[in-house]
Amino acid sequence: MLIKNKNKLFFLALGVIFIALLVYFISTSFSIYQYSPGLAQGKVKIKDKVIWVDLAQTSEEKAKGLGGRAELADDEGMLFIFSNKDLPVFWMKDMNFPIDIIWLDGNNVVDITENIPAPEKGQKDLPLYQPSQKVDYVLEVKSGFVQENNIRIGDEVIYEY
């Protein structure tokens, strides 16, 4: 009788461990957002849409941007943070997919550049993109995001990072 109880406890413990591991692997495999290693993360909210972002804060992070990344989900992006308002110039070096750029002054959308194509292989002269007025944040999102979510100049932006 003692052996039967030990076997029951063993299998019960094994079942609990299995379920705990299963829950862990499912939750980590299907996380909402897969951040880039080494970058700080946060989220940006425009209207009722939340965008999970990698933060580009250093010169190196800003220069690389989303270059080299294979894809971007509908609710992902990169937020470029500038310590002073400026007219930053962006290009699509090493980009593999088209994007929309949302230019931000404080907590407001002040300009939008939509459907910027990825460069063709071997393209040397890359177009440059710049806002119409000084900004202190720039948000890059998947192409079509602006239209799909009806983002407009003047929309309020909330940052959490």
C-alpha positions in Angstrom: 0.0 0.0 0.0 2.9 2.4 0.8 4.4 1.7 -2.7 1.1 2.6 -4.4 0.9 5.9 -2.6 4.5 6.7 -3.5 3.7 5.9 -7.2 0.6 8.1 -7.1 2.6 11.0 -5.5 5.4 10.6 -8.1 3.0 10.7 -11.1 1.1 13.6 -9.6 4.3 15.6 -9.1 5.4 14.7 -12.6 2.1 15.8 -14.0 2.3 19.2 -12.2 5.8 19.7 -13.4 4.7 18.9 -17.0 1.8 21.3 -16.9 4.0 24.1 -15.4 6.6 23.6 -18.2 3.9 23.5 -20.9 2.4 26.8 -19.6 5.9 28.3 -19.5 6.8 27.3 -23.0 3.5 28.3 -24.5 3.6 31.8 -22.8 7.2 32.5 -24.0 6.6 31.1 -27.5 3.6 33.2 -28.1 4.7 36.4 -26.4 3.1 39.6 -27.8 6.3 41.1 -29.0 9.7 39.7 -29.8 12.2 42.5 -28.8 15.5 43.0 -30.4 18.4 41.9 -28.1 20.3 44.7 -26.5 17.7 47.4 -27.1 15.4 49.0 -24.5 11.7 48.5 -25.0 8.5 50.3 -24.5 5.2 50.9 -26.0 3.5 53.8 -27.8 -0.2 54.4 -28.0 -1.9 56.4 -30.7 -5.7 56.6 -30.5 -6.6 53.1 -29.2 -3.7 51.3 -31.0 -0.7 50.1 -28.9 2.6 49.6 -30.7 5.3 47.6 -29.0 8.6 49.3 -29.7 12.3 48.9 -29.6 13.9 52.2 -28.5 16.7 53.7 -30.6 18.5 56.1 -28.2 22.2 56.0 -29.1 23.8 57.2 -32.3 24.6 53.6 -33.2 21.0 52.4 -32.5 19.6 55.2 -34.6 22.0 54.6 -37.5 21.0 50.9 -37.6 17.3 51.4 -37.0 15.3 48.5 -38.4 18.0 47.7 -41.0 18.7 44.0 -41.3 15.5 43.0 -39.6 13.6 40.3 -41.5 10.0 41.6 -40.7 7.9 43.7 -38.5 4.5 42.6 -37.0 1.4 44.8 -37.3 1.8 46.0 -33.7 5.6 46.5 -33.6 7.8 49.4 -34.4 10.9 51.4 -33.5 10.8 54.6 -31.6 13.8 57.0 -32.2 14.3 59.4 -29.3 16.1 62.7 -29.8 17.2 64.8 -26.8 16.6 68.1 -28.8 14.0 68.9 -31.4 15.6 68.6 -34.9 14.9 67.8 -38.5 16.4 64.3 -38.6 17.2 62.6 -41.9 16.2 59.0 -42.4 17.1 56.5 -45.1 16.2 52.8 -45.8 19.7 51.3 -45.6 19.6 47.5 -45.2 15.8 47.5 -44.9 14.0 44.4 -46.0 10.4 45.7 -45.9 8.5 48.9 -46.5 7.5 51.2 -43.6 5.5 54.2 -42.6 7.2 57.0 -40.6 5.3 58.9 -38.0 7.0 62.2 -37.1 6.3 63.3 -33.5 6.7 66.6 -31.6 6.2 65.8 -27.9 2.9 64.1 -27.6 1.5 64.9 -31.1 1.8 63.6 -34.6 3.1 66.4 -36.7 3.9 64.7 -40.0 3.5 61.3 -41.7 5.5 59.7 -44.5 3.7 56.6 -45.8 4.6 53.5 -47.8 8.4 54.0 -48.0 9.7 51.1 -50.1 12.7 49.0 -49.1 15.6 49.6 -51.4 16.3 47.2 -54.3 19.3 44.9 -54.0 22.4 46.8 -54.9 20.7 50.2 -54.9 23.3 52.9 -54.1 21.5 56.2 -54.1 19.0 55.9 -51.3 16.3 58.6 -51.0 16.3 60.6 -47.8 13.2 61.3 -45.7 12.7 64.2 -43.3 9.8 65.8 -41.4 8.3 69.1 -42.4 9.0 70.5 -38.9 11.3 69.8 -36.0 10.6 66.7 -34.0 11.9 64.9 -30.9 10.5 61.4 -31.6 10.2 59.4 -34.8 8.1 56.2 -34.9 8.7 53.6 -37.7 5.9 51.1 -38.2 5.0 48.5 -40.8 3.8 50.0 -44.1 0.1 50.5 -44.2 -0.2 51.0 -40.4 -1.1 54.7 -40.8 -3.9 54.0 -43.2 -5.2 50.9 -41.4 -5.4 52.8 -38.1 -6.6 56.1 -39.5 -3.6 58.0 -38.0 -3.7 61.7 -38.7 -1.6 64.8 -38.0 -2.7 66.2 -34.6 -3.3 62.8 -33.0 -2.2 62.5 -29.4 0.6 60.0 -28.6 1.3 58.4 -25.2 4.7 56.9 -24.4 5.6 54.2 -21.9 9.3 53.3 -21.6 
